[in-house]
Amino acid sequence: MKTGNIRKMITYYGKYKKVFWLDLFFAALSAGIVLVIPLIVRYVTSKLVYNETAVILEQGKWIAFGLIIMIIVDFGCKFYISNIGHVMGTHIEYDMRAEVFDHLQKLSFAFYDNQKVGALMSRITNDLFDITELMHHGPENIILSVIKIAGAICILLSINPKLALATVAVLPFMFLFAYVMNKKMRLAFRKNRAKIAEINGQIEDNLSGIRVVKSFANEEIENEKFKVGNLGFLDAKKNSYFYMGVFQAGVGTFTTIVQVIVIVVGILLIAAGGVTVTDFVTFMLYISVLTEPINTLINFTEQFQNGYTGFERFQEIMNTEPDIADKPDAKPLNVVAGEIEFENVSFKYEDANESVLTNVNLKVPAGAYYALVGSSGAGKSTLCSLIPRFYDTTEGDIKIDGTDIRDVTLKSIRNQIGIVQQDVYLFAGTIYENILYGKPNATREEVIEAAKNANAHDFIMSMPNGYDTDIGQRGVKLSGGQKQRISIARVFLKNPPILIFDEATSALDNESEKVVQESLEVLAANRTTIVIAHRLSTIRNAEQILVLTENGIEEQGSHDELMEKDGIYRGLYDMQFKDNSRE
């Protein structure tokens, strides 16, 4: 267990110091009330009962009044702990969730390339709930238990040291046993968390691809895949519950041993005249006071394992440094012209053995319309992903208007670039909300104008609620062409000086492709545009076509120039033309 993690956890109480200390104060007060009641019983049985009836009634009245006051105070203490204390825990959970979500927004594509969405969701939901339950109940459980145990031991020592020492003699062995089992339980519960994250990842993957699952009638295969993960979780749970079972049974046995020792030693002391019956009864009452917080610690142990393990996993994300971040002296980028230049650029993905791009040199003049073609895996999408710094170059520089993109802020770069991808992602919500995403402060008139420019207004108005039509998760209620036009409208609204079209029409039918292509050409007017093309017929009008291979840019020129050259481009074009003619 790392003390650094504990110290970091404690810092989250900072904003709620007043509530936190009041929570501990009321926990201590509640524990004190519990300790006082057996002393009152001792006074009644050892002194009060031997007085006259009138005295018993008179003092009994004040004792009853005092007990009622203590009950009311105890009720208030417990209400504060359960209500206000829980709200404090919820606020801490809110703060942590906001912090980790904000941090996840800063991490690059390289991080997400190696992560499962379901596993990340598990860390943001399940783990944080367990953390905040620990942070709320942990301190109060500790203060309650420490005060009750320490208070009970002190009172027992003051009543009869011999019987008290016999009572506490077992406690060191109990705590040693608890310490050893705690270490085993922490490892087991950490494994549980990993298994839960794996299952969440499987569920998220399955539900996101449910249409593919059903189209291939592979429900049984998915069930078998899930069964493997679920069995792994079951085994991990069994392992953790084995250790927890040993722990609880062991502590419960130690508690029973304490009671047996008090009874046996008490009988011997009564026989020898070393303890009175009243003190023996008081001892038995305090044994309950002593063992109850031990039971609390038993439950707290599981809570601690869950919460601390969750916090370790939370810290794993928070300690992941963004590999792409602004320099301390980064300045905003103001694109005046939009010229893009690659200078000796090479790139290799993390953990990959071979480079995707090697020594690429390229200059795209401001306002030019360039196209990238090449076989699959040649690095076309990767090259374009380097411009907005979704990834950083392994070697070389990329400049916009002569400024190295690593010297300016990420937000300013990405605000200057509009991207239309083949795989359109639309958020759950309305058509209006999805277009507005391009410029959140835009007016409704601006949104409608952007939709008109993207040839989307007519089909939007034919929808049941027009712009306020809900499109479902990832836009499942729309066709491919409709989704693509909404994504183009989103970029129209953003109005950036630089555009990247990543095979934006390759998944569409001919009719939809024609409409979307018209929208793209309108959008590209007077902007620096780079098009990744699968269908070569869509880029015949490009000013320059770049043929990208594993060796870099091997050919460059207009469509006519490259056809006359009779090289790689000509081969790709003829092959595609033949394939289309067969169709």
Secondary structure, DSSP 4 states (H G I P E B T S, - for coil): --HHHHHHHHHTTGGGHHHHHHHHHHHHHHHHHHHHHHHHHHHHHHTGGGS-HHHHHHHHHHHHHHHHHHHHHHHHHHHHHHTHHHHHHHHHHHHHHHHHHHHHHHS-HHHHHT--HHHHHHHHTHHHHHHHHHHHHHHHHHHHHHHHHHHHHHHHHHH-HHHHHHHHTTHHHHHHHHHHHHHHHHHHHHHHHHHHHHHHHHHHHHHHTHHHHHHTT-HHHHHHHHHHHHHHHHHHHHHHHHHHHHHHHHHHHHHHHHHHHHHHHHHHHHHTTSS-HHHHHHHHHHHHHHHHHHHHHHHHHHHHHHHHHHHHHHHHHHT---SS---TT-B----SS--EEEEEEEE--TT-SS-SEEEEEEEE-TT-EEEEE-STTSSHHHHHHHTTTSS--SEEEEEETTEEGGGB-HHHHHHTEEEEESS----SSBHHHHHHTTSTT--HHHHHHHHHHTT-HHHHHTSTTGGG-B--GGGTTS-HHHHHHHHHHHHHHH--SEEEEESTTTTS-HHHHHHHHHHHHHHHTTSEEEEE-SSGGGGTT-SEEEEEETTEEEEEE-HHHHHHHTSHHHHHHHHHHHHHHH-
